[in-house]
Amino acid sequence: MMEDGLTFLGCLEFIFSDEKPKHYDFGATKDWLPKSKKFEEWEHGIGTTMTFSHQEMAIYLLFPMWEEAENDTENPDLVEELT
């Protein structure tokens, strides 16, 4: 699997992993960064608040431009197309 590159699910696993994944150094261009407290709060929520952090990250990885297009006042056709 590693010879084909990082899979989508593998990428999510790397992002949300509590410890450095075993094969992280295989193709990494940067050092491993542990989760920050702020990231963990975003991921798990505070108390019993339900979060959609994994789904939100998946959407961002699949559609990285949607957030920029939503705020694009110079190109309203793009915003309309994405909504």
N, C-alpha and C positions, 0 to 999 in steps of 0.2 A: 504494500500500500504506500509506503513512504517514497518509493521511486516515482510515483505518479504525482507527487506534490501533496500539499495540505488539502484535505477535504473540507467541505463546508462544516460538517459536524465536528471535525477535528479542530477547526478554528474556534468554534464555540467552546469546545472542551478546554482549549488553551486559555481562552479569555476567562472562563468561570472556574478554572481549577484552583483549589486551595493550596496545592503544592506544585512545584515545578514538574511538568510532565516528563516522563522518562525520555522521550525522543525530541524534546524541545531544542536541544543544541544541534540537531542534525542539519537544519537549514536556517536557523535563526540568524538574523542580522543584528539583533540587539540583545542585551542581557535580559534575563528573566526579571520581571518586576512583581513583587508580591502584591496582593490586593490591599488597597488603602482602606481605612476605616469608612471613608465617605462612599467608596465603591461598594463595600459590604452592606452599608445601610441602604443604598440604592437597590442592590440585588435582593436583599431579604426583607426590606421594609422595616419599619419600627413597630414593635408590638405585634398586633395581629393584622396589620394592614397587608392586603394582598397586593403583590407587585407582578408586573409582566416584564421583568428585566430581560429574561432570556428571549422572549418574543420580540421585544423592542430591539435588542441587539441583532437578532436574525434579520429583522426588517431593514435595519440600518446597513447591514452587510450586503443584503440583496439590492437595496435601492438607496445608495448613498447620496443621491442628488435630491431626493424628495423634500428634505428639510430646507435646502437652499432655494429650491423652486417655490416653495410655499411663501418665502419672504421676498421673492423677486417681484418688485413693483415695475420694473422696466419691461418685463415680458409676461403680461397677464395671460396670454394664450397657453404658455407652458404650465402655469398654475392651474388653469381650467382643465388642461389635458390630464394632469396628474390627480385631480380631485374627482 
